[in-house]
Amino acid sequence: MIDHSVWVAGPGDKDGDDGTSTVLETRTRTKRPPLYKVLLLNDDYTPMEFVVAVLERFFGMSHAQAFEIMLTVHKKGVAVVGVFSHEIAETKVAQVMDFARQHQHPLQCTMEKE
Ligand code: TYC
């Protein structure tokens, strides 16, 4: 993200001639875009195998990785399953929620700013 700001300072007597000069200075700042955590929430009904399949399908995890994260959510109630730009995080959340609804599971997926 690039913020092209124009900083205006003045009026001020910069060079000591008469006291009514206006100084214009431009500078370019680069800011990193904000990142968003995608969270998966536990519930009592969604089958473990379904959650594992979601993590493999939408988050590119291996079966072993997916199983490990699924168990973390099952035991702790929530886990971060990835960190993305706002647009990608929104897409992941929508994909998981649509897939869960299609299969009539109450699985919940949300995002929050890191
Ligand atoms: N708690 C679920 C069960 O016992 C499994 C589960 C894990 C559900 C992770 C959701 O995000 C979840 N069947």
Backbone and ligand atoms as CSV (ligand in chain L), in Angstrom:
chain,resi,resn,atom,element,x,y,z
A,1,MET,N,N,0.850,-1.183,0.000
A,1,MET,CA,C,0.000,0.000,0.000
A,1,MET,C,C,0.887,1.235,0.000
A,2,ILE,N,N,0.679,2.134,-0.937
A,2,ILE,CA,C,1.530,3.324,-1.024
A,2,ILE,C,C,0.703,4.561,-0.711
A,3,ASP,N,N,1.167,5.321,0.270
A,3,ASP,CA,C,0.490,6.547,0.687
A,3,ASP,C,C,1.313,7.731,0.189
A,4,HIS,N,N,0.846,8.357,-0.890
A,4,HIS,CA,C,1.538,9.533,-1.419
A,4,HIS,C,C,1.019,10.752,-0.675
A,5,SER,N,N,1.700,11.131,0.377
A,5,SER,CA,C,1.238,12.249,1.195
A,5,SER,C,C,1.981,13.521,0.822
A,6,VAL,N,N,1.248,14.629,0.841
A,6,VAL,CA,C,1.885,15.932,0.675
A,6,VAL,C,C,1.832,16.619,2.033
A,7,TRP,N,N,2.976,16.879,2.589
A,7,TRP,CA,C,3.067,17.506,3.910
A,7,TRP,C,C,3.247,19.001,3.718
A,8,VAL,N,N,2.354,19.739,4.305
A,8,VAL,CA,C,2.404,21.197,4.163
A,8,VAL,C,C,2.816,21.811,5.492
A,9,ALA,N,N,3.917,22.519,5.476
A,9,ALA,CA,C,4.367,23.194,6.686
A,9,ALA,C,C,4.464,24.680,6.401
A,10,GLY,N,N,3.958,25.490,7.284
A,10,GLY,CA,C,4.066,26.925,7.017
A,10,GLY,C,C,2.773,27.650,7.263
A,11,PRO,N,N,2.619,28.927,7.178
A,11,PRO,CA,C,3.753,29.766,6.796
A,11,PRO,C,C,4.863,29.789,7.856
A,12,GLY,N,N,6.056,29.956,7.434
A,12,GLY,CA,C,7.185,29.988,8.363
A,12,GLY,C,C,8.376,30.641,7.699
A,13,ASP,N,N,9.214,31.162,8.494
A,13,ASP,CA,C,10.355,31.893,7.943
A,13,ASP,C,C,11.537,30.952,7.825
A,14,LYS,N,N,11.530,30.183,6.759
A,14,LYS,CA,C,12.536,29.139,6.628
A,14,LYS,C,C,13.948,29.653,6.390
A,15,ASP,N,N,14.059,30.612,5.539
A,15,ASP,CA,C,15.402,31.113,5.220
A,15,ASP,C,C,15.740,32.444,5.872
A,16,GLY,N,N,14.828,32.905,6.728
A,16,GLY,CA,C,15.128,34.131,7.467
A,16,GLY,C,C,15.043,35.401,6.653
A,17,ASP,N,N,14.304,35.342,5.548
A,17,ASP,CA,C,14.236,36.580,4.758
A,17,ASP,C,C,13.097,37.515,5.179
A,18,ASP,N,N,11.833,36.941,5.221
A,18,ASP,CA,C,10.743,37.846,5.607
A,18,ASP,C,C,9.708,37.223,6.537
A,19,GLY,N,N,9.771,35.896,6.773
A,19,GLY,CA,C,8.841,35.269,7.720
A,19,GLY,C,C,7.514,34.834,7.139
A,20,THR,N,N,7.347,34.806,5.842
A,20,THR,CA,C,6.071,34.382,5.253
A,20,THR,C,C,6.254,33.360,4.140
A,21,SER,N,N,7.142,32.413,4.335
A,21,SER,CA,C,7.283,31.376,3.304
A,21,SER,C,C,6.494,30.126,3.678
A,22,THR,N,N,6.034,29.391,2.688
A,22,THR,CA,C,5.334,28.122,2.900
A,22,THR,C,C,6.182,27.003,2.313
A,23,VAL,N,N,6.428,25.984,3.117
A,23,VAL,CA,C,7.292,24.889,2.682
A,23,VAL,C,C,6.437,23.693,2.265
A,24,LEU,N,N,6.631,23.199,1.066
A,24,LEU,CA,C,5.948,21.991,0.596
A,24,LEU,C,C,6.969,20.868,0.506
A,25,GLU,N,N,6.592,19.722,1.043
A,25,GLU,CA,C,7.512,18.586,1.016
A,25,GLU,C,C,6.682,17.350,0.685
A,26,THR,N,N,7.117,16.569,-0.277
A,26,THR,CA,C,6.402,15.322,-0.563
A,26,THR,C,C,7.271,14.153,-0.142
A,27,ARG,N,N,6.584,13.124,0.407
A,27,ARG,CA,C,7.334,11.898,0.631
A,27,ARG,C,C,6.413,10.702,0.416
A,28,THR,N,N,7.008,9.598,0.019
A,28,THR,CA,C,6.263,8.383,-0.252
A,28,THR,C,C,6.534,7.384,0.851
A,29,ARG,N,N,5.438,6.886,1.443
A,29,ARG,CA,C,5.577,5.872,2.486
A,29,ARG,C,C,5.027,4.567,1.951
A,30,THR,N,N,5.641,3.440,2.283
A,30,THR,CA,C,5.088,2.137,1.917
A,30,THR,C,C,4.611,1.463,3.194
A,31,LYS,N,N,3.342,1.003,3.151
A,31,LYS,CA,C,2.720,0.323,4.293
A,31,LYS,C,C,2.381,-1.091,3.867
A,32,ARG,N,N,2.592,-2.048,4.760
A,32,ARG,CA,C,2.187,-3.423,4.444
A,32,ARG,C,C,0.673,-3.521,4.584
A,33,PRO,N,N,0.020,-4.286,3.685
A,33,PRO,CA,C,-1.431,-4.441,3.831
A,33,PRO,C,C,-1.737,-5.240,5.095
A,34,PRO,N,N,-2.872,-4.949,5.748
A,34,PRO,CA,C,-3.202,-5.702,6.961
A,34,PRO,C,C,-3.470,-7.168,6.623
A,35,LEU,N,N,-3.153,-8.046,7.567
A,35,LEU,CA,C,-3.390,-9.480,7.377
A,35,LEU,C,C,-4.524,-9.926,8.300
A,36,TYR,N,N,-5.194,-10.987,7.872
A,36,TYR,CA,C,-6.361,-11.494,8.606
A,36,TYR,C,C,-6.188,-12.975,8.909
A,37,LYS,N,N,-6.481,-13.336,10.162
A,37,LYS,CA,C,-6.460,-14.738,10.579
A,37,LYS,C,C,-7.794,-15.359,10.209
A,38,VAL,N,N,-7.748,-16.557,9.648
A,38,VAL,CA,C,-8.977,-17.321,9.422
A,38,VAL,C,C,-9.055,-18.364,10.538
A,39,LEU,N,N,-10.199,-18.339,11.247
A,39,LEU,CA,C,-10.390,-19.191,12.422
A,39,LEU,C,C,-11.455,-20.240,12.143
A,40,LEU,N,N,-11.198,-21.441,12.643
A,40,LEU,CA,C,-12.189,-22.503,12.564
A,40,LEU,C,C,-12.683,-22.759,13.986
A,41,LEU,N,N,-14.000,-22.872,14.138
A,41,LEU,CA,C,-14.597,-23.039,15.475
A,41,LEU,C,C,-15.108,-24.461,15.677
A,42,ASN,N,N,-15.012,-24.922,16.894
A,42,ASN,CA,C,-15.516,-26.259,17.221
A,42,ASN,C,C,-17.046,-26.235,17.347
A,43,ASP,N,N,-17.650,-27.389,17.121
A,43,ASP,CA,C,-19.059,-27.606,17.452
A,43,ASP,C,C,-19.202,-29.087,17.763
A,44,ASP,N,N,-20.389,-29.478,18.227
A,44,ASP,CA,C,-20.566,-30.862,18.670
A,44,ASP,C,C,-21.032,-31.809,17.567
A,45,TYR,N,N,-21.317,-31.297,16.369
A,45,TYR,CA,C,-22.012,-32.110,15.355
A,45,TYR,C,C,-21.230,-32.382,14.076
A,46,THR,N,N,-20.401,-31.435,13.665
A,46,THR,CA,C,-19.669,-31.640,12.406
A,46,THR,C,C,-18.712,-32.822,12.555
A,47,PRO,N,N,-18.778,-33.794,11.652
A,47,PRO,CA,C,-17.878,-34.949,11.760
A,47,PRO,C,C,-16.409,-34.543,11.606
A,48,MET,N,N,-15.563,-35.213,12.374
A,48,MET,CA,C,-14.121,-34.936,12.303
A,48,MET,C,C,-13.580,-35.083,10.884
A,49,GLU,N,N,-14.032,-36.120,10.180
A,49,GLU,CA,C,-13.532,-36.365,8.812
A,49,GLU,C,C,-13.912,-35.223,7.879
A,50,PHE,N,N,-15.071,-34.603,8.127
A,50,PHE,CA,C,-15.486,-33.482,7.286
A,50,PHE,C,C,-14.556,-32.291,7.494
A,51,VAL,N,N,-14.198,-32.026,8.735
A,51,VAL,CA,C,-13.295,-30.903,9.041
A,51,VAL,C,C,-11.929,-31.151,8.414
A,52,VAL,N,N,-11.463,-32.381,8.497
A,52,VAL,CA,C,-10.176,-32.734,7.879
A,52,VAL,C,C,-10.247,-32.489,6.367
A,53,ALA,N,N,-11.349,-32.897,5.758
A,53,ALA,CA,C,-11.518,-32.697,4.307
A,53,ALA,C,C,-11.535,-31.208,3.946
A,54,VAL,N,N,-12.167,-30.386,4.781
A,54,VAL,CA,C,-12.201,-28.928,4.567
A,54,VAL,C,C,-10.787,-28.342,4.596
A,55,LEU,N,N,-10.012,-28.761,5.571
A,55,LEU,CA,C,-8.653,-28.220,5.724
A,55,LEU,C,C,-7.754,-28.645,4.564
A,56,GLU,N,N,-7.956,-29.859,4.073
A,56,GLU,CA,C,-7.191,-30.335,2.910
A,56,GLU,C,C,-7.611,-29.565,1.653
A,57,ARG,N,N,-8.916,-29.443,1.462
A,57,ARG,CA,C,-9.465,-28.877,0.223
A,57,ARG,C,C,-9.227,-27.377,0.090
A,58,PHE,N,N,-9.480,-26.625,1.177
A,58,PHE,CA,C,-9.436,-25.160,1.065
A,58,PHE,C,C,-8.166,-24.525,1.619
A,59,PHE,N,N,-7.402,-25.283,2.399
A,59,PHE,CA,C,-6.204,-24.685,2.997
A,59,PHE,C,C,-4.931,-25.431,2.596
A,60,GLY,N,N,-5.067,-26.365,1.659
A,60,GLY,CA,C,-3.894,-27.038,1.086
A,60,GLY,C,C,-3.073,-27.832,2.074
A,61,MET,N,N,-3.721,-28.293,3.149
A,61,MET,CA,C,-2.962,-29.063,4.159
A,61,MET,C,C,-2.863,-30.534,3.760
A,62,SER,N,N,-1.786,-31.161,4.211
A,62,SER,CA,C,-1.668,-32.615,4.080
A,62,SER,C,C,-2.701,-33.249,5.025
A,63,HIS,N,N,-2.948,-34.544,4.850
A,63,HIS,CA,C,-3.913,-35.214,5.714
A,63,HIS,C,C,-3.462,-35.147,7.183
A,64,ALA,N,N,-2.168,-35.351,7.398
A,64,ALA,CA,C,-1.624,-35.356,8.766
A,64,ALA,C,C,-1.758,-33.977,9.421
A,65,GLN,N,N,-1.419,-32.942,8.659
A,65,GLN,CA,C,-1.543,-31.547,9.132
A,65,GLN,C,C,-3.001,-31.229,9.457
A,66,ALA,N,N,-3.869,-31.597,8.523
A,66,ALA,CA,C,-5.300,-31.307,8.670
A,66,ALA,C,C,-5.862,-32.013,9.908
A,67,PHE,N,N,-5.447,-33.244,10.113
A,67,PHE,CA,C,-5.939,-34.003,11.268
A,67,PHE,C,C,-5.478,-33.338,12.569
A,68,GLU,N,N,-4.247,-32.890,12.580
A,68,GLU,CA,C,-3.664,-32.240,13.766
A,68,GLU,C,C,-4.418,-30.954,14.111
A,69,ILE,N,N,-4.669,-30.119,13.098
A,69,ILE,CA,C,-5.388,-28.855,13.328
A,69,ILE,C,C,-6.839,-29.133,13.749
A,70,MET,N,N,-7.460,-30.115,13.106
A,70,MET,CA,C,-8.840,-30.480,13.473
A,70,MET,C,C,-8.902,-30.849,14.960
A,71,LEU,N,N,-7.913,-31.653,15.414
A,71,LEU,CA,C,-7.893,-32.063,16.826
A,71,LEU,C,C,-7.673,-30.880,17.756
A,72,THR,N,N,-6.860,-29.926,17.322
A,72,THR,CA,C,-6.636,-28.708,18.122
A,72,THR,C,C,-7.952,-27.961,18.294
A,73,VAL,N,N,-8.708,-27.807,17.193
A,73,VAL,CA,C,-10.008,-27.114,17.278
A,73,VAL,C,C,-10.951,-27.903,18.192
A,74,HIS,N,N,-10.978,-29.210,18.009
A,74,HIS,CA,C,-11.854,-30.086,18.804
A,74,HIS,C,C,-11.567,-29.939,20.302
A,75,LYS,N,N,-10.293,-29.857,20.656
A,75,LYS,CA,C,-9.905,-29.801,22.076
A,75,LYS,C,C,-9.946,-28.395,22.651
A,76,LYS,N,N,-9.522,-27.412,21.863
A,76,LYS,CA,C,-9.386,-26.035,22.397
A,76,LYS,C,C,-10.551,-25.125,22.047
A,77,GLY,N,N,-11.355,-25.533,21.049
A,77,GLY,CA,C,-12.517,-24.728,20.689
A,77,GLY,C,C,-12.328,-23.871,19.459
A,78,VAL,N,N,-11.083,-23.525,19.163
A,78,VAL,CA,C,-10.795,-22.661,18.012
A,78,VAL,C,C,-9.324,-22.803,17.637
A,79,ALA,N,N,-9.025,-22.588,16.368
A,79,ALA,CA,C,-7.620,-22.528,15.932
A,79,ALA,C,C,-7.519,-21.643,14.694
A,80,VAL,N,N,-6.362,-21.037,14.540
A,80,VAL,CA,C,-6.057,-20.285,13.319
A,80,VAL,C,C,-5.658,-21.309,12.257
A,81,VAL,N,N,-6.332,-21.253,11.111
A,81,VAL,CA,C,-6.005,-22.209,10.055
A,81,VAL,C,C,-5.238,-21.569,8.902
A,82,GLY,N,N,-5.080,-20.247,8.966
A,82,GLY,CA,C,-4.272,-19.559,7.965
A,82,GLY,C,C,-4.322,-18.060,8.171
A,83,VAL,N,N,-3.379,-17.357,7.548
A,83,VAL,CA,C,-3.317,-15.888,7.617
A,83,VAL,C,C,-3.196,-15.374,6.184
A,84,PHE,N,N,-4.092,-14.448,5.813
A,84,PHE,CA,C,-4.216,-14.037,4.406
A,84,PHE,C,C,-4.529,-12.538,4.304
A,85,SER,N,N,-4.462,-12.035,3.081
A,85,SER,CA,C,-4.980,-10.693,2.797
A,85,SER,C,C,-6.493,-10.705,3.048
A,86,HIS,N,N,-7.090,-9.526,3.159
A,86,HIS,CA,C,-8.540,-9.419,3.436
A,86,HIS,C,C,-9.346,-10.176,2.389
A,87,GLU,N,N,-9.015,-9.993,1.132
A,87,GLU,CA,C,-9.804,-10.607,0.054
A,87,GLU,C,C,-9.694,-12.135,0.064
A,88,ILE,N,N,-8.486,-12.633,0.244
A,88,ILE,CA,C,-8.306,-14.097,0.261
A,88,ILE,C,C,-8.980,-14.689,1.499
A,89,ALA,N,N,-8.841,-14.026,2.644
A,89,ALA,CA,C,-9.476,-14.525,3.879
A,89,ALA,C,C,-10.991,-14.593,3.703
A,90,GLU,N,N,-11.578,-13.551,3.115
A,90,GLU,CA,C,-13.033,-13.537,2.868
A,90,GLU,C,C,-13.454,-14.694,1.978
A,91,THR,N,N,-12.647,-14.951,0.956
A,91,THR,CA,C,-12.948,-16.055,0.037
A,91,THR,C,C,-12.890,-17.401,0.756
A,92,LYS,N,N,-11.859,-17.605,1.571
A,92,LYS,CA,C,-11.716,-18.873,2.321
A,92,LYS,C,C,-12.916,-19.078,3.241
A,93,VAL,N,N,-13.289,-18.031,3.971
A,93,VAL,CA,C,-14.427,-18.128,4.902
A,93,VAL,C,C,-15.699,-18.501,4.138
A,94,ALA,N,N,-15.923,-17.819,3.010
A,94,ALA,CA,C,-17.131,-18.089,2.207
A,94,ALA,C,C,-17.113,-19.521,1.673
A,95,GLN,N,N,-15.961,-19.982,1.206
A,95,GLN,CA,C,-15.851,-21.348,0.675
A,95,GLN,C,C,-16.175,-22.383,1.753
A,96,VAL,N,N,-15.621,-22.184,2.949
A,96,VAL,CA,C,-15.855,-23.141,4.039
A,96,VAL,C,C,-17.327,-23.116,4.455
A,97,MET,N,N,-17.877,-21.899,4.616
A,97,MET,CA,C,-19.277,-21.785,5.055
A,97,MET,C,C,-20.236,-22.373,4.017
A,98,ASP,N,N,-19.982,-22.149,2.734
A,98,ASP,CA,C,-20.834,-22.710,1.672
A,98,ASP,C,C,-20.762,-24.236,1.670
A,99,PHE,N,N,-19.530,-24.736,1.754
A,99,PHE,CA,C,-19.320,-26.192,1.727
A,99,PHE,C,C,-20.011,-26.860,2.927
A,100,ALA,N,N,-19.878,-26.236,4.101
A,100,ALA,CA,C,-20.513,-26.781,5.320
A,100,ALA,C,C,-22.039,-26.766,5.165
A,101,ARG,N,N,-22.565,-25.665,4.647
A,101,ARG,CA,C,-24.029,-25.566,4.479
A,101,ARG,C,C,-24.537,-26.582,3.464
A,102,GLN,N,N,-23.798,-26.746,2.371
A,102,GLN,CA,C,-24.190,-27.748,1.366
A,102,GLN,C,C,-24.306,-29.144,1.976
A,103,HIS,N,N,-23.456,-29.415,2.965
A,103,HIS,CA,C,-23.467,-30.737,3.608
A,103,HIS,C,C,-24.256,-30.744,4.917
A,104,GLN,N,N,-24.927,-29.645,5.186
A,104,GLN,CA,C,-25.787,-29.502,6.368
A,104,GLN,C,C,-25.044,-29.745,7.684
A,105,HIS,N,N,-23.812,-29.209,7.731
A,105,HIS,CA,C,-23.044,-29.250,8.978
A,105,HIS,C,C,-22.977,-27.826,9.543
A,106,PRO,N,N,-22.980,-27.724,10.874
A,106,PRO,CA,C,-22.998,-26.377,11.487
A,106,PRO,C,C,-21.613,-25.730,11.649
A,107,LEU,N,N,-20.627,-26.264,10.974
A,107,LEU,CA,C,-19.244,-25.759,11.063
A,107,LEU,C,C,-19.190,-24.245,10.835
A,108,GLN,N,N,-18.457,-23.559,11.703
A,108,GLN,CA,C,-18.317,-22.104,11.594
A,108,GLN,C,C,-16.871,-21.710,11.325
A,109,CYS,N,N,-16.714,-20.751,10.424
A,109,CYS,CA,C,-15.396,-20.232,10.061
A,109,CYS,C,C,-15.508,-18.709,10.051
A,110,THR,N,N,-14.555,-18.037,10.676
A,110,THR,CA,C,-14.590,-16.573,10.741
A,110,THR,C,C,-13.195,-16.006,10.460
A,111,MET,N,N,-13.137,-14.684,10.346
A,111,MET,CA,C,-11.826,-14.046,10.168
A,111,MET,C,C,-11.696,-12.868,11.127
A,112,GLU,N,N,-10.462,-12.565,11.499
A,112,GLU,CA,C,-10.231,-11.360,12.313
A,112,GLU,C,C,-8.890,-10.756,11.964
A,113,LYS,N,N,-8.807,-9.450,12.098
A,113,LYS,CA,C,-7.576,-8.739,11.783
A,113,LYS,C,C,-6.478,-9.208,12.729
A,114,GLU,N,N,-5.299,-9.444,12.150
A,114,GLU,CA,C,-4.177,-9.965,12.952
A,114,GLU,C,C,-3.640,-8.913,13.927
L,1,TYC,N1,N,-16.216,-31.611,17.778
L,1,TYC,C1,C,-16.508,-32.315,16.539
L,1,TYC,C2,C,-16.868,-33.759,16.863
L,1,TYC,O1,O,-16.589,-34.228,17.944
L,1,TYC,C3,C,-15.335,-32.276,15.565
L,1,TYC,C4,C,-15.005,-30.905,15.109
L,1,TYC,C5,C,-13.674,-30.502,15.022
L,1,TYC,C6,C,-16.005,-30.001,14.717
L,1,TYC,C7,C,-13.346,-29.232,14.570
L,1,TYC,C8,C,-15.684,-28.741,14.256
L,1,TYC,O2,O,-14.010,-27.115,13.695
L,1,TYC,C9,C,-14.354,-28.358,14.178
L,1,TYC,N2,N,-17.455,-34.455,15.897
